Amino acid sequence: MHKRKIPVVLALILSIGLFVYFVYPGKTACKAEFKNFRQEIKSLIDPPILQPRDSVEKFKELSSRYSGIEIDVIFHQNAKKFESSHDPVSLKDFPIEKILSAYKEAGSQQFIWLDFKNLSELNQVDSLEELKRLVTLYEIQPSKVWVESKSYKHLKLFKNAGFKTSYYFPYYDFNQMKPIEIDRVKEKTLNIVQSGSVDAISFFGNYFDFIKSVNLPKNIRILMWFDGINRKDFETSTFGKSILADPTVEAVLVREKGKYHR
């Protein structure tokens, strides 16, 4: 990781995640590169009603206003190709190459956050080889690509290949959990970030205090997103200021709907 500067602001991202049902459509990386790319955080309809469907057209519409993009991807083992969708729809209609082609055509230098929906032991090798092929073909530096997954063990190969990796912290209802159960989650999370498989942990912003209580190793970065909050309110709040002043925070993610949805 390159040397960090004290964070001033960061709010990034054009969300190109596809078929987002329950959580949030946007994620991407690297705070130093995302300064001055603030954008109002749009309010969302209560999940799971919201089902935005994004497109290459959306990338072309909004990419110049952001320094990073997020793409939800699914790997098709038989074809050994990535589909840019939240859930399987059509590899033929929505190959990731469509977005990466637009990325290269635009001469883009944005960071790319791949929310890898189905990374597993069975596809880790083939998916890595395909991703290596893609970054070579579309002239993307591996260090500009964050690969995110709940399957943190299988991120190790990607990390060793020069990609940045992030553990997707799942959604927990801590209000319904016993203290001993919460402590187990904390222990599990610490073990994951100490596993050597990931460079960061990414999570819904409401878990910020919990994640900080885990006492992350100094080399682990924080990637996060918020829903349903006005940007100005976030930036002026005590909570928001504390986040933006935290040197471990790499990115605070935003969503802009734009005109185009698949």
Beta strands, then each sheet from edge to edge (+ up, - down):
strand 1: 14-15
strand 2: 68-76
strand 3: 81-83
strand 4: 111-116
strand 5: 145-149
strand 6: 164-168
strand 7: 200-204
strand 8: 221-225
strand 9: 249-253
sheet 1: 1+ 2+ 3-
sheet 2: 1+ 2+ 4+ 5+ 6+ 7+ 8+ 9+
end
